[in-house]
Each structure stands twice: as structure tokens, then as C-alpha cells.
Amino acid sequence: MVRLKNTTSFIRIIAELFSSPFKFYALELKCLILIPIGFLTKSILSFSNKKNRVWVIGENFGECLKDNGYCFFQYCQKTNIDSEVFFVAKENSIKNDNYLSSNKNVLIYGSIRHITYLFLSRVFIYSHTHRDIFFHKLFFLFAKNKKIVFLQHGVTGFKKFDAYYQKYCNEPDILIVVSDFEKSIISKHVGTRDKKIKITGFARHDNLENGDSNKTRRQIAYMPTWRDWARKGGFLHSKFYKYVSSFTLDSSLAELLEKKNVILKFYLHKNMKNYLSFFESKSSKIQLVEFGQESVQKMIKESNLLITDYSSVSWDFFYLDKPVIFFQFDSEEYLNNRGSYLDLKKDIFGDRATSIYPLIDLVKFYIDNNFQAKEKYKLLKPNFFKYSDKFNCKRIYQEIMRP
């Protein structure tokens, strides 16, 4: 039965790998064809409304994650800023979001309207890469004379992104960070000039909050980050699959969760979501959550404890003073393939485990101590976050408006 399930999963993943490039290039070709039409439409709109000031915001290549782009878009609309602000997303993301589906300032990625407003825009704002706004190879057609703002997706620390940044982030005019510490990393290792790096805090942190203590379940989130090298090789033989599947199937973990009435939710990164079907759970207390079934923000709000490895979601839990356990069973492999600006043993803000049973012992410790973060980690917070005042969006807006 397990073999049949794994075979079915493998076939589905292979089909996805083959179909994804076709979908990608079909949309890119469509956009290329529509660009002249968008330019003509822009000329008409510019003539009829010469005072129009347009900003375009995007995130995650049009797949809405309710991340920094989404949260900043909401702020702009609520505060009625002196510009017309648009959010670009793919059709499925719009349909699945009540706020976006009823909003006239939402642009469907790859539509004539989307391309028209790219020509009209004065400011481009993105959270991941400039693909959030438009395709990498075609972005240069729109970037001239635009103010480009990089909101970032996660705090820079556990993942090196020098080469990725230089290729996909288009040297922004403004790069948003959360602290002097993060600014020093980007200035030193990425090469962005200090005057472009603005310490404002992340837009989504204005909306980040703990759940109501009376409603919040006793819940643990297990959210490992993605690994290209595990996906490219034989996944079922990877160290990632070996350790993670052993953990989710461990009988002592299941017994602990049953006894303490605690739920553990296993949530794979979106870049590994197709591999969820390879994992199993033999306990109702260990739930395998499909990507998109719950938002990351909901998981953060409702969970009392995070288990991760190197994921930037750890910073959001830390921001809320929630405990984090770093399960780093493949740290040497990770450092060789991706690298980290922080020392994974000395610079982390939570307990570290490299094997399953010490990890389960730490889970038990936090359950028995009512999921309270250790004081020594709480004391580190001011070093990593300059602001906790819910005015990050306001500061971002003020930076964009500076001449």
C-alpha cells in the first residue's frame, strides 16, 4: 500500500515537473504578445489623466501568500495614500482570497490591464523578486525611471542569497530590513549601499499577533524549509526524507502528543508541497497539512511552538516571543549547498537538536512548561528587531515618499 502510494506520488510529481515549464512559458509568451497593446492603452490613459500616480505591488510571482506585499497593499488602501495602488496576483490566488476578489485595484498577472499599469506606474514594490511584478527577462521594459522597493520576504540570516539577489532583485532603490544587525549583513555580504537599506520593520509584522489564549489550541507547527538538493536527487533516499518521516512516524512522539492533548501540524514549504504525499502519520494528533489548506499567518497565530530548521518563519515566531526549536540534522549539507550568514550553533534564538529523540525531549520540555520561551532567548530580541510598534507600514510609506 505504501509502495503504491509512493509510486502514484512519484508519477504526479514527474507530471508536474514536465507541465510547469509549459505553463510558465505559455504565460510569458502571452505577456510578450500583449505588451504593445498595453503600451498603446497606457498612452491613452496618460493623455486623459496626466496627474495619475500609480504604484504596483507584487509578491511571490503572483501567488498571494498574504506576505509583506499583501499587507502593505492593505495599509495603502486603508490609509488612502496620495497614489493609486494596485496589487498584482494570479487568477487562482485572487479567487481564493475574499479581500482580493472583491477589490477593483487588483490586477490579474499577465492581463492587458496588468501590463498597462506597469507602463503607468511610478513605483514597483515586491517582496520576493522582481518576478513578482513581471517576468525576469522582460522586467527591463518597465523598470526605467521607476522607484523600485524590495520589501523582502524573510529576515536575512539563515540563508545566503548573494547570487540570487544580484540576478533577480534588480538592485532596488529601497531595501527594507528589520534591524541594524540585518542591515550590516546585507551591506557587508550582498553589497547594497547603506543609503538604500532602510530599517523600518516588515509590513506583515504590523498584522502579526498571537491568537486569543481562550481560543488558541495547544498546537505545534513543524515547518521545515525547502532543499533543492533533496528535490533534484532521489527524494526517498535523501537525509531530509529519512529524518522527517522518522520523526512524524515516531511512536514516542505520538504517545506524548496523545497524553498531553497537543496537535502537531506538519507543513511543507511551497517549493516541496508535491512531496507531502510521501509522508505518513499514524496518529490523529500529527496532521499533514497541504500547502494552501491553511495560511502561514494562521499557523503562526494558532501555534504555541515552532519546530523548523533554517526557515525564515522562525523570525516571526521569535517576534511574537514564541519558542522555536531548530531541528538541524543536515547542517553540514545545508551549509555546503546554501550557506548561512549566522552561526547555526551560536547565533540562533532557540534550542537546537540534530537527532530525533533529543528533539522529542525538547518538545516535552516546552509542553510541560506551558510553551513559554526561555528568558535567555527573549533577551536577544532587541538585537534582531528594532521596532515592535505596529508602524512598520507607515515607515515604509514614508521612505517611498522621500525624494
C-alpha positions as CSV (number, residue, x, y, z in Angstrom):
1,M,0.0,0.0,0.0
2,V,2.8,2.4,0.9
3,R,4.7,1.4,-2.2
4,L,1.6,2.1,-4.4
5,K,1.1,5.5,-2.7
6,N,4.7,6.4,-3.3
7,T,4.6,5.3,-6.9
8,T,1.4,7.4,-7.5
9,S,3.1,10.4,-5.8
10,F,6.2,10.0,-7.9
11,I,4.2,9.9,-11.2
12,R,2.3,13.1,-10.1
13,I,5.5,14.9,-9.3
14,I,7.1,14.0,-12.6
15,A,4.0,15.2,-14.4
16,E,4.1,18.5,-12.5
17,L,7.8,18.9,-13.3
18,F,7.1,18.5,-17.0
19,S,3.9,20.6,-17.2
20,S,5.2,23.6,-15.1
21,P,7.7,24.9,-17.7
22,F,5.0,24.8,-20.4
23,K,2.6,26.8,-18.2
24,F,5.4,29.3,-17.3
25,Y,6.5,29.9,-20.9
26,A,2.9,30.0,-22.2
27,L,2.1,32.9,-19.8
28,E,5.4,34.6,-20.6
29,L,4.7,34.4,-24.4
30,K,1.1,35.7,-23.8
31,C,2.6,38.7,-21.9
32,L,5.1,39.4,-24.7
33,I,2.3,39.5,-27.3
34,L,0.2,41.8,-25.1
35,I,3.0,44.4,-24.3
36,P,2.4,46.5,-27.5
37,I,-1.4,46.6,-26.7
38,G,-0.6,47.6,-23.1
39,F,1.7,50.4,-24.3
40,L,-1.0,51.9,-26.5
41,T,-3.6,51.7,-23.7
42,K,-1.1,53.4,-21.4
43,S,-0.7,56.2,-23.9
44,I,-4.5,56.8,-24.0
45,L,-4.8,56.7,-20.2
46,S,-1.8,59.0,-19.7
47,F,-3.3,61.6,-22.0
48,S,-6.6,61.5,-20.2
49,N,-5.2,61.6,-16.7
50,K,-1.7,63.2,-16.6
51,K,-1.7,63.6,-12.8
52,N,-2.3,59.9,-12.2
53,R,0.3,58.4,-9.8
54,V,0.4,54.7,-9.8
55,W,2.2,52.1,-7.6
56,V,2.2,48.4,-8.4
57,I,2.8,45.8,-5.6
58,G,3.5,42.1,-6.1
59,E,4.7,39.1,-4.1
60,N,5.7,35.5,-4.7
61,F,5.4,35.6,-8.6
62,G,1.7,36.4,-8.4
63,E,0.9,33.7,-5.9
64,C,-0.5,35.5,-2.9
65,L,0.9,34.4,0.5
66,K,-0.5,37.3,2.5
67,D,3.1,38.4,2.9
68,N,4.7,41.8,3.1
69,G,3.4,42.9,-0.3
70,Y,-0.2,41.9,0.5
71,C,0.0,43.6,4.0
72,F,1.5,46.8,2.6
73,F,-1.2,46.9,-0.1
74,Q,-3.9,46.7,2.6
75,Y,-2.3,49.5,4.5
76,C,-2.2,51.8,1.4
77,Q,-5.9,51.2,0.8
78,K,-6.9,51.7,4.4
79,T,-4.9,54.9,4.8
80,N,-6.0,56.4,1.4
81,I,-2.5,57.5,0.4
82,D,-2.0,60.1,-2.3
83,S,-1.3,57.5,-5.1
84,E,-3.4,54.8,-6.8
85,V,-2.0,51.5,-5.6
86,F,-2.5,48.2,-7.4
87,F,-1.7,44.6,-6.3
88,V,-0.8,42.0,-9.0
89,A,-1.7,38.3,-8.4
90,K,-2.5,35.3,-10.5
91,E,-6.1,34.4,-11.1
92,N,-6.3,31.4,-8.7
93,S,-4.9,33.5,-5.8
94,I,-7.5,36.2,-6.4
95,K,-10.4,33.8,-6.5
96,N,-9.3,32.2,-3.2
97,D,-9.0,35.4,-1.3
98,N,-12.1,37.4,-0.3
99,Y,-10.2,40.7,0.0
100,L,-8.6,40.4,-3.4
101,S,-11.6,39.0,-5.3
102,S,-13.7,42.0,-4.4
103,N,-11.1,44.7,-4.9
104,K,-11.0,46.8,-8.1
105,N,-7.3,47.6,-7.6
106,V,-6.2,44.0,-8.1
107,L,-4.6,43.1,-11.4
108,I,-4.5,39.6,-12.9
109,Y,-0.9,38.6,-13.6
110,G,-0.4,38.6,-17.4
111,S,-3.5,40.6,-18.3
112,I,-3.6,43.7,-20.6
113,R,-4.7,45.7,-17.5
114,H,-1.7,44.4,-15.6
115,I,0.7,45.4,-18.4
116,T,-0.9,48.8,-18.9
117,Y,-0.5,49.7,-15.3
118,L,3.2,48.6,-15.4
119,F,3.7,51.3,-18.0
120,L,1.8,53.9,-16.0
121,S,3.4,53.1,-12.6
122,R,6.0,55.3,-10.9
123,V,6.8,52.8,-8.1
124,F,7.3,49.0,-8.2
125,I,7.1,47.2,-4.8
126,Y,7.9,43.5,-4.4
127,S,8.5,41.0,-1.6
128,H,10.4,38.2,-3.2
129,T,12.0,39.1,-6.6
130,H,11.1,41.5,-9.4
131,R,9.3,38.5,-11.0
132,D,6.5,39.5,-8.5
133,I,5.9,42.5,-10.8
134,F,6.7,40.9,-14.2
135,F,8.8,38.2,-15.8
136,H,12.6,38.4,-15.2
137,K,13.7,38.7,-18.8
138,L,11.0,41.3,-19.7
139,F,11.2,43.4,-16.5
140,F,13.7,45.8,-18.1
141,L,11.0,47.1,-20.4
142,F,9.2,48.7,-17.5
143,A,11.9,49.4,-14.9
144,K,13.4,52.6,-16.4
145,N,12.6,55.7,-14.3
146,K,10.8,53.7,-11.6
147,K,11.4,53.7,-7.9
148,I,12.0,50.1,-7.0
149,V,11.2,48.9,-3.5
150,F,12.3,45.5,-2.2
151,L,10.2,44.6,0.9
152,Q,11.9,41.2,1.4
153,H,10.1,38.0,2.4
154,G,12.1,36.9,5.4
155,V,14.8,38.3,7.7
156,T,18.2,37.8,6.2
157,G,20.3,35.5,8.3
158,F,19.9,31.7,7.9
159,K,20.1,31.7,4.1
160,K,22.7,33.2,1.8
161,F,21.2,34.9,-1.2
162,D,24.1,37.0,-2.7
163,A,23.9,35.5,-6.2
164,Y,20.1,35.2,-6.2
165,Y,19.8,38.8,-5.2
166,Q,22.1,40.1,-7.9
167,K,20.3,38.1,-10.5
168,Y,16.6,38.5,-9.5
169,C,16.3,41.6,-7.3
170,N,17.4,44.3,-9.8
171,E,19.3,46.5,-7.3
172,P,16.4,48.3,-5.7
173,D,16.3,51.9,-4.7
174,I,15.0,50.9,-1.2
175,L,15.6,47.6,0.6
176,I,13.6,47.0,3.7
177,V,15.2,45.4,6.8
178,V,14.2,44.9,10.5
179,S,17.3,45.9,12.4
180,D,20.8,47.4,12.3
181,F,22.1,43.8,12.6
182,E,20.3,42.7,9.4
183,K,21.4,45.9,7.6
184,S,25.1,45.1,8.4
185,I,24.7,41.6,6.9
186,I,23.2,42.9,3.7
187,S,25.7,45.8,3.4
188,K,28.7,43.5,4.0
189,H,27.7,40.4,2.2
190,V,25.2,41.4,-0.5
191,G,26.9,44.7,-1.4
192,T,23.9,47.0,-1.3
193,R,24.8,50.6,-0.4
194,D,23.9,51.7,3.1
195,K,21.8,54.6,2.0
196,K,19.5,52.2,0.1
197,I,18.9,49.9,3.2
198,K,16.0,51.2,5.3
199,I,15.3,49.9,8.8
200,T,11.5,50.1,9.0
201,G,10.4,46.6,10.1
202,F,8.4,44.3,7.9
203,A,4.9,45.2,6.7
204,R,3.3,41.9,7.8
205,H,4.6,42.3,11.3
206,D,2.0,45.1,11.8
207,N,-0.7,42.4,11.4
208,L,1.2,39.6,13.3
209,E,-0.4,38.7,16.6
210,N,-0.9,35.8,19.0
211,G,-4.2,34.0,19.0
212,D,-6.7,34.6,21.7
213,S,-5.5,32.5,24.6
214,N,-9.0,31.1,25.2
215,K,-9.3,30.0,21.6
216,T,-5.8,29.0,20.7
217,R,-5.3,25.3,20.7
218,R,-2.3,23.5,22.2
219,Q,-0.6,23.3,18.8
220,I,2.9,22.8,17.5
221,A,3.9,23.8,13.9
222,Y,6.6,21.8,12.2
223,M,7.7,23.9,9.2
224,P,11.0,22.9,7.5
225,T,12.4,24.9,4.7
226,W,13.0,23.6,1.2
227,R,16.0,21.9,-0.2
228,D,16.9,22.0,-3.9
229,W,19.4,19.2,-3.5
230,A,16.8,16.9,-1.9
231,R,14.4,17.5,-4.8
232,K,16.9,17.0,-7.5
233,G,18.3,13.7,-6.2
234,G,16.3,10.7,-5.1
235,F,14.0,12.2,-2.6
236,L,13.1,8.9,-0.9
237,H,16.8,8.3,-0.2
238,S,17.5,11.9,1.0
239,K,18.6,12.7,4.5
240,F,15.6,15.1,4.7
241,Y,13.1,12.4,4.0
242,K,14.8,9.9,6.3
243,Y,14.8,12.2,9.3
244,V,11.5,14.0,8.8
245,S,9.4,10.9,8.1
246,S,11.0,9.1,11.0
247,F,10.0,12.0,13.3
248,T,6.4,12.2,12.1
249,L,6.0,8.4,12.4
250,D,7.8,8.1,15.8
251,S,5.6,6.3,18.3
252,S,7.0,8.1,21.4
253,L,6.1,11.4,19.8
254,A,2.6,10.2,19.1
255,E,2.2,8.9,22.7
256,L,3.5,12.3,24.1
257,L,1.0,14.3,22.0
258,E,-1.9,12.0,22.9
259,K,-1.1,12.1,26.6
260,K,-0.7,15.9,26.6
261,N,-3.6,16.5,24.2
262,V,-1.4,18.5,21.8
263,I,-1.7,18.7,18.0
264,L,1.4,18.8,15.7
265,K,0.9,20.2,12.2
266,F,3.4,19.3,9.6
267,Y,3.5,22.0,6.8
268,L,6.0,21.7,3.9
269,H,7.4,24.7,2.1
270,K,5.5,25.6,-1.1
271,N,8.6,24.5,-3.1
272,M,8.3,21.0,-1.7
273,K,4.5,20.8,-1.4
274,N,4.2,18.0,-4.0
275,Y,6.2,15.7,-1.7
276,L,3.7,15.8,1.1
277,S,2.1,12.5,-0.1
278,F,5.3,10.7,0.7
279,F,4.8,11.3,4.4
280,E,2.5,9.5,6.7
281,S,1.0,9.9,10.2
282,K,-0.3,7.1,12.4
283,S,-1.8,9.5,15.0
284,S,-4.7,11.9,14.8
285,K,-2.5,14.3,16.8
286,I,0.0,14.5,13.9
287,Q,-1.6,16.2,11.0
288,L,-0.1,16.6,7.5
289,V,-1.4,19.9,6.2
290,E,-1.4,20.5,2.4
291,F,0.1,23.8,1.3
292,G,-2.7,26.4,0.9
293,Q,-5.1,24.5,3.2
294,E,-4.0,26.9,5.9
295,S,-2.1,30.2,5.6
296,V,1.3,30.6,7.2
297,Q,-0.1,33.5,9.2
298,K,-2.9,31.3,10.6
299,M,-0.3,28.7,11.6
300,I,1.8,31.3,13.3
301,K,-1.1,32.8,15.2
302,E,-2.6,29.5,16.4
303,S,0.6,27.6,17.2
304,N,2.4,27.7,20.6
305,L,5.7,26.3,19.4
306,L,7.6,26.1,16.2
307,I,9.9,23.3,15.0
308,T,11.9,24.3,12.0
309,D,15.4,24.0,10.7
310,Y,16.6,27.2,8.8
311,S,13.2,28.7,7.7
312,S,12.6,32.4,7.9
313,V,9.2,31.7,9.6
314,S,11.3,31.2,12.8
315,W,11.8,35.0,12.9
316,D,8.0,35.6,13.0
317,F,7.6,33.2,16.0
318,F,10.6,34.9,17.7
319,Y,9.0,38.3,17.1
320,L,5.9,37.0,19.0
321,D,8.0,35.7,21.8
322,K,7.0,32.1,20.9
323,P,9.6,29.3,21.4
324,V,11.5,27.8,18.5
325,I,13.3,24.5,18.2
326,F,15.8,24.2,15.4
327,F,15.9,20.6,14.1
328,Q,19.2,20.8,12.1
329,F,20.0,17.2,11.2
330,D,21.7,18.1,8.0
331,S,23.5,21.4,8.8
332,E,26.7,20.4,7.0
333,E,24.8,19.6,3.9
334,Y,22.8,22.8,4.2
335,L,25.9,25.0,4.6
336,N,27.6,23.4,1.6
337,N,24.5,23.8,-0.6
338,R,23.0,27.1,0.6
339,G,25.1,28.7,3.4
340,S,24.2,30.9,6.3
341,Y,25.3,34.3,7.4
342,L,24.7,33.3,11.0
343,D,26.5,30.6,13.0
344,L,23.9,27.8,13.2
345,K,25.2,26.8,16.7
346,K,25.9,30.1,18.3
347,D,23.6,32.7,16.7
348,I,20.2,31.0,16.9
349,F,17.4,32.2,19.2
350,G,16.1,28.7,20.2
351,D,17.1,25.3,21.2
352,R,18.9,23.1,18.7
353,A,18.6,19.4,18.1
354,T,20.3,17.2,15.5
355,S,18.6,13.9,16.1
356,I,15.0,12.8,16.8
357,Y,15.0,11.8,20.5
358,P,16.7,15.0,21.8
359,L,14.1,16.8,19.7
360,I,11.2,15.0,21.3
361,D,12.7,15.7,24.7
362,L,12.7,19.4,23.9
363,V,9.1,19.2,22.7
364,K,8.1,17.6,26.0
365,F,10.0,20.3,27.9
366,Y,8.0,23.1,26.2
367,I,4.7,21.3,26.6
368,D,5.4,20.8,30.4
369,N,6.4,24.5,30.7
370,N,3.2,25.7,29.0
371,F,5.1,26.7,25.8
372,Q,7.0,29.6,27.4
373,A,10.0,30.8,25.6
374,K,13.2,30.7,27.6
375,E,14.3,34.1,29.0
376,K,17.8,33.9,27.5
377,Y,16.2,33.9,24.0
378,K,13.7,36.7,24.8
379,L,16.7,38.9,25.8
380,L,18.1,38.6,22.3
381,K,15.0,40.1,20.6
382,P,16.1,43.8,20.7
383,N,19.3,42.8,18.8
384,F,17.2,41.4,15.9
385,F,14.2,43.7,15.8
386,K,14.4,47.5,16.1
387,Y,10.6,48.1,16.2
388,S,7.6,46.3,17.7
389,D,5.1,49.2,17.5
390,K,2.8,48.3,14.5
391,F,4.0,51.3,12.5
392,N,6.2,49.4,10.0
393,C,3.9,50.1,7.0
394,K,3.9,53.8,7.9
395,R,7.7,53.9,7.9
396,I,7.9,52.1,4.6
397,Y,5.4,54.5,3.1
398,Q,7.5,57.5,4.4
399,E,10.7,56.1,2.9
400,I,9.0,55.6,-0.5
401,M,7.7,59.2,-0.5
402,R,11.2,60.7,0.2
403,P,12.7,62.4,-2.9
